Amino acid sequence: MTDHAITTAPQLQLPKQFDGPISYQGEPGANSHLACLDMFPDRDTLPCATFEDAIAAVRKGRAALAMIPVENSVAGRVADVHHLLPGSGLHIVAEHFERISHQLLALKGAKLSDLKSVHSHTMALGQCRKAIRALQLTPIPEADTAGAARMVKERGDKSIAAIASRLAAEVYDLQIIKPDIEDAAHNTTRFLVLAREPVAVPRQNGPVMTSFIFRVRNVPAALYKALGGFATNGINLTKLESYQLEGSFNATMFFADIDGHPEDRLVRLAFEELNFFSHEIRILGTYPKSPFRDTLKAQQEALYTGPDDVPDRTRRK
């Protein structure tokens, strides 16, 4: 593993039918490439120009898996991915959390005082705003981080820099002129691993996550009622996001993650109530829960040393 991975999970073991390359969006050296190498160090990787291309590579059999980013702890959800997943025809078989460290890359021999502009993916530029401002560089968006690094190498101009990974510096023979320039030390991206077929995850075989989409009926308080079953059955809803369908402001689809297996009795009861208030429910995948989630939970709990540190919102003043 590289020093970017933040999970101590063993390499995911998948059935033999899942053998083959793993596709990702971006050029060699991109953060998605790093995620592939960290989680599947023995697999070949297949770089793709777009998320659609990475997904299509799995559908068409050119890759066995796809590594797709869905959200970042600093920049939020990755645009378009939530629209692509439901229609992809693929299944979520794993999740992976990758610590993102951004490096300022330039031609060998260049100095900080030579730099005038910096190129990178929009999300990377946004995650390094303070450093860019401090260095008085002009930010210029590019398709991806590794592509920006390649462009710096090809142009041969000492006045331009790229924000990319250490791997990109190695791939394109650039110097790291300023390391670790991200604004937030917790900068982490969550990836989902997609495959043509679901992986059977037995109940009581360790903690699992279930991801699904649903569309509620157009009645008052439908969302509140639909989610009530998760509260009354003690099911932890770890993610809930909405997005518009077909250009309509009236048709809203929800993307959700829960702790638990669909065959668990309480989860089954929660889904029964959800189904009563929904037009559509589709499970996108049930997969092993990343151990990073427990690490994050422990870190958050460590912020509170006792009950006196937790605000009492019920106490009257």
Secondary structure, DSSP 8 states (H G I E B T S, - for coil): --TTB----------GGG-S-EEEESSTTSHHHHHHHHH-TTS-EEEESSHHHHHHHHHTTS-SEEEEEEEETTTEE-TTHHHHHHHS--EEEEEEEEE---EEEE-TT--GGG--EEEEEHHHHHTTHHHHHHTT-EEEEES-HHHHHHHHHHHT-TTEEEEE-HHHHHHTT-EEEE----S-TT-EEEEEEEESS-----TTSS-EEEEEEEEE-SSTTHHHHHHHHHHHTT--EEEEEEEESTT-SS-EEEEEEEES-TTSHHHHHHHHHHHHTEEEEEEEEEEE--THHHHHHHHHHHT--SGGGS--TT---
